[in-house]
């Protein structure tokens, strides 16, 4: 278990920082096999600031390591990070990433009620009180889930 309470998981000999991250990996494997995505990469690295020297002291580079890089069938690329919550360090790195790179960073979480959902969307829904069962159906329709509809239809059929 790490300092944020996440249980580490190993799938296909790959160590993941959380069970949710390992489940997202399994979903991506399935989507690739089902030809719903072209490919994906694990742990893509992005340089946020180069190393530098100042007053005789060397400052190390700052990198952001995302969880996944997904290559879609239409040629677009999504950078995905699986989070239960955002730390101050992550929020800062996300801002730097957004400033420096064309691709947007998509932060997703696995919610018991909504499945894979962007973390910001889940926060909005919880602020509105949509976690109540009477409002879940309405909220689910309003949410743009972070999954692929074609894959869900294929999964059911």
C-alpha positions, 0 to 999 in steps of 0.5 A: 500500500502506498502513502495515499492508501492505494494497493499496488497491483501486478498484471502481466508482470507489470507493477501498477501503483493502484488497482484502478490503474491495473484495471484501466490497463486491462481495459486498454488491452481489451480495447486494442484486441477488439480493434477499438484503439490502435495502441497504447503505451505505459508510463509515457514521460514528458519533460516539464523543465530541463535541468539547469545550473545556478550559482554552482548548483545543479537543479535536476530536470522535472518530468511528468510521467503519465499512466497511459498514452492511448492512440485512437483509431482516428489518429488522436492521442490521449494522455491518461492519468488514473487518480483517486484524488489530485495532490498539490504536486500533481496539480502543478505538474498538470498545469505545466503539462497543459502549458507545454504540450498540445495534448490535454491530460485526461484524469480519470477515476473508477467510481462505483456508481459511474464506472470510468469517469473524468475526475472533474466530472465526478467532482461536479456530480458530487457537488450537485448531490448526484451520488444519491440513488434517485438522481443517479440515472439522470446523472449518468446520462449527463456524464460523458464517461471515459470509455468507448461506446463501441466497445461497450456495445461489442461487450454486451453483444 
